């Protein structure tokens, strides 16, 4: 409730390279949640059942527009730990494409891991990339995202 008005939970998707856009829209629709896709001009997409906000290309441009739109209780789908940390600071909920919820209990470790990986790459080291996405990954996301939608709409 904001200023005495009941506010609906919104779902914002960091859509650049997000493999679960369609699945997010399908699940959110079952909870009657508004979905907004945010992408830059190099990754523009449009989907039935979602609004799209296109942002000029630039480092973290989509992230800053998204975090400025998120409100307490909103859900953000992102694989970006930095963006997730900003969402949590605004008292929103964040989930990655594999169904992991970002929380105050795990975000610091994830940010530390990202920092260490960056240092290794800057020193010329190589890290193994993510494994190929499987059907089970989508199923895991769907199950976890359903739980998060349920949680967010009841809080």
C-alpha positions, 0 to 999 in steps of 0.5 A: 500500500502506497499513500493509502492505495493498494499497489500491484506487484510488477515484474521487471525483466533485465531482458538483454540475453535473458533466456526466460523472458517468455516463461516469466510472462506466462507465469506472471500472467497467471498471477495477473502481474504486469510485466515490463521488459527492459532492453537496450537497442542492440537487444530490442524485443517485444512480446505479447503480455509485456510492455517493453522499454528500450534504452540506449546502449551503454554500460549498465544503462538498462540496469539504471533505468530498471532500478529507478523504476523498481518499487518495494515489493516488485520482482526483478528477473536478472542475472546481474548481481550488482543490479540484484543488490540495488533491487534488494536495497529498494526492498524489491525481490530479485531472482536469476534465470535459474530460479535462485532468489537473491537475498540479503543472506547471499548477495555479499558472497555473490558480489565477492565472487564476481569481484574475484572473477573479474580480478582473475580475468584482468590478470589474464586468467580464464574461467569456465563459462556457464554450461548449456541451458537445459530444459530442467533449468527452465523447470527449476526457474518456473517452480521457483518463480511461481513461489516468488510470485506467490510470496510477493503478492501475499506480502 
